[in-house]
């Protein structure tokens, strides 16, 4: 969970500041997670671990595919985030972060749009919103619960 926490916070901060996450972040944390999975698989001989990781990584692969069809509507960084986090989280944990992040990001976008329709003078219809800071909120919640042993 420590690897995931470091990855999530690094990616969310970079996405918030630059609206992009450099490839080295995914490579570094993905390699660390892969090595940890190899170690855990050898020590515990857990064959189910790989199946669970593959299912979890499929969320990121699906986002990458949808991003391709949406012509950038979904950023590649978001897909790479869930592909990498799939190496660290179980499927349902990764799916929860994705769904709650979409819900929180959508609520924020609706608020910004509504506010600017009523009070603002700028057109925000074509603005992009960094997604990973919204995914970090349920990610932090999940990390705290896992570290507490809940």
C-alpha positions in Angstrom: 0.0 0.0 0.0 3.0 2.3 0.5 4.0 2.0 -3.1 0.4 2.8 -4.2 0.2 5.8 -1.9 3.4 7.3 -3.3 2.3 6.6 -6.8 -1.1 8.0 -6.4 0.1 11.2 -4.7 2.9 11.8 -7.2 0.6 11.3 -10.2 -2.2 13.4 -8.7 0.0 16.4 -7.9 1.7 16.3 -11.4 -1.8 16.0 -13.1 -3.1 18.9 -11.0 -0.1 21.2 -11.8 0.7 20.3 -15.4 -2.5 18.4 -16.5 -0.1 15.6 -17.5 2.0 12.9 -15.8 5.4 12.1 -17.1 6.1 8.5 -18.3 8.8 8.0 -15.8 6.3 8.1 -12.9 4.4 5.1 -14.5 7.6 3.3 -15.3 9.1 3.7 -11.8 6.0 2.8 -9.8 4.9 0.1 -12.2 8.3 -1.6 -12.0 8.3 -1.4 -8.2 4.8 -2.9 -8.1 5.7 -5.6 -10.6 8.8 -6.6 -8.5 6.7 -6.6 -5.3 4.2 -8.9 -7.0 6.9 -11.2 -8.2 8.3 -11.4 -4.6 4.9 -12.0 -3.1 4.1 -14.6 -5.8 7.3 -16.5 -5.1 7.0 -16.3 -1.3 3.3 -17.1 -1.0 3.0 -19.2 -4.3 -0.2 -17.3 -4.9 -1.4 -18.1 -8.5 -4.6 -16.2 -7.9 -2.6 -13.0 -7.4 -1.7 -12.8 -11.1 -5.3 -13.3 -12.2 -6.5 -10.6 -9.8 -3.8 -8.2 -11.0 -4.7 -8.9 -14.7 -8.4 -8.1 -14.1 -7.4 -5.0 -12.2 -5.1 -3.8 -15.0 -7.8 -4.4 -17.5 -9.5 -1.2 -16.2 -6.6 0.8 -17.4 -6.4 -1.0 -20.7 -10.1 -0.2 -21.2 -9.5 3.4 -20.4 -6.7 3.6 -22.9 -8.9 2.0 -25.5 -11.7 4.4 -24.8 -9.3 7.3 -24.9 -8.3 6.2 -28.4 -11.9 6.2 -29.6 -12.7 9.5 -27.8 -9.9 11.3 -29.6 -8.3 12.4 -26.4 -11.5 12.9 -24.4 -9.9 10.5 -21.9 -6.3 11.2 -21.4 -3.7 8.5 -21.9 -2.3 9.3 -18.4 -5.6 8.3 -16.8 -5.5 4.9 -18.5 -1.8 4.5 -17.6 -2.6 5.4 -14.0 -5.3 2.6 -13.7 -3.1 0.2 -15.7 -0.3 0.8 -13.2 -2.5 0.9 -10.1 -3.9 -2.5 -11.3 -0.5 -4.0 -10.3 -1.0 -2.7 -6.8 -4.8 -3.0 -6.1 -7.4 -5.7 -6.4 -10.0 -5.3 -9.1 -12.8 -3.9 -6.9 -10.5 -1.5 -5.2 -9.3 -0.1 -8.5 -12.9 0.0 -9.8 -14.0 1.9 -6.7 -11.3 4.5 -7.2 -12.3 4.9 -10.8 -16.1 5.2 -10.2 -15.8 7.6 -7.2 -13.2 9.7 -9.0 -15.6 10.0 -12.0 -18.4 11.0 -9.6 -16.3 13.6 -7.8 -14.8 15.0 -11.0 -18.3 15.2 -12.6 -19.7 17.0 -9.6 -16.9 19.5 -9.8 -17.3 20.0 -13.6 -21.0 20.5 -13.1 -20.4 23.1 -10.4 -17.9 25.0 -12.5 -20.1 24.9 -15.5 -23.2 26.0 -13.6 -21.4 28.8 -11.8 -20.0 30.2 -15.0 -23.4 29.9 -16.7 -25.0 32.0 -13.9 -22.2 34.3 -12.8 -19.2 34.0 -15.0 -18.4 35.5 -18.3 -16.0 32.8 -19.6 -16.9 29.8 -21.7 -15.8 26.7 -19.9 -17.4 24.1 -22.2 -14.1 23.1 -23.8 -11.9 23.3 -20.7 -10.3 20.1 -19.5 -10.2 19.0 -15.9 -7.3 16.9 -14.4 -8.9 13.6 -13.3 -6.3 12.1 -11.0 -6.7 14.6 -8.1 -10.3 13.4 -7.9 -9.2 9.8 -8.1 -6.7 10.5 -5.3 -9.5 11.2 -2.8 -11.0 7.7 -2.7 -7.4 6.4 -3.2 -6.3 8.1 0.1 -9.4 6.8 1.8 -8.6 3.2 0.6 -5.0 3.5 1.6 -5.9 4.6 5.1 -8.4 1.8 5.5 -5.9 -0.8 4.3 -3.2 0.5 6.6 -5.6 0.4 9.5 -6.3 -3.2 8.7 -10.0 -2.7 8.0 
